[in-house]
Amino acid sequence: MTTLSVLDQSPISEGRTPAQAIGETIELARIAEKLGYHRYWLAEHHSSGGLAGSAPEVLIARVAAETQTIRVGSGGVMLSHYSPFKVAEQFRMLETLYPGRIDLGLGRAPGSDGLTARALQRVPEAPVPDDFPRQLLELEGFLAGNLPAAHPFARIQAMPAGDSMPELWLLGSSDYSAAYAAHLGHGFSFAHFIAGGSGAEIMRAYQNDFRPSRRLAAPRCSVGVAVVCADSEAEARRLAASRELWRLRLHTGRIGAIPTPEEALAHDYSPVERRMVEQTRSGTIMGDPEQVKAGLLAMGGHYNVDEFVIVTVVHDFRARVRSYELVAEAFGMNH
């Protein structure tokens, strides 16, 4: 059975404000729950002119308060910026407020440029060592209250303590996070919308190498995928043009809001830019509902997964809502 979830980056459309983007996130979460989506994940991006979601731990609390049953989580917290103990406290609090509904998705990437990553550190002049594995082990120990007795922080407890824990997921677009998710027995979500490439091979390696943990007996996996669904293929392609130009600008150091389809379609693309746009387009599932459903099912077979975390970035919020509605209808979720 196919499971559909949402990844929301809180995109800021040209002519709209960051505050309006956050308001749209809250509205979309309510709609997604009514449509039958399983999870609602909030992304973490910093110093971005086009994405307003900088603090998923804060947005999770608001989104969970505005909904009743949908799982709410981070997609994800960029752990390298933070103290594992503080992240454990934040997500223990969220789990206490909304027991059985919280996901803690973790990423290793900075979610920002190098300068912003330095600004996120307590001592910005000091480069951050890559100690992601140690951070992961500490975070899990704090969440579960079972750090080894010899650990220097063993007597410290992340409050509020409790019996339930958030679901732990590692998110990534390479084999690094997949390997640690398999080794430590966590869920793994591959970010196909960032880098498709060898994603299926990475997912197979995770599934084959998975070691059961106290909290997870078998692999739990999903694929994050860019989707634009409309009543016609032509309309979907028109809407998708906005994200294509936005990503092109982002990759060439020009941060900004999501342009209109009209601006994107009128843009004079150089041959190099066209190749970059084609790469973005090839990694996006777009079309009418039946085309999108077929594309997702084919991807599910390729990755050997049955859960998709759908990210839809278009300029018009109503078109974005309509895309999620059409996908839900195609899979019979709201019947």
Secondary structure, DSSP 8 states (H G I E B T S, - for coil): --EEEEEE--B-BTT--HHHHHHHHHHHHHHHHHHT-SEEEE----S-SSB----HHHHHHHHHHH-SSSEEEES-EEGGGS-HHHHHHHHHHHHHHSTT-EEEEEE-S-SS-HHHHHHTSSSTTS-----HHHHHHHHHHHHHT---TTSTTTT---SS--S---EEEEEESSHHHHHHHHHHT-EEEEETTT--TTHHHHHHHHHHH----SS-SS--EEEEEEEEE-SSHHHHHHHHHHHHHHHHHHHTT----B--HHHHHH----HHHHHHHHHHHHTEEEESHHHHHHHHHHHHHHHT--EEEEE---S-HHHHHHHHHHHHHHTTTT-
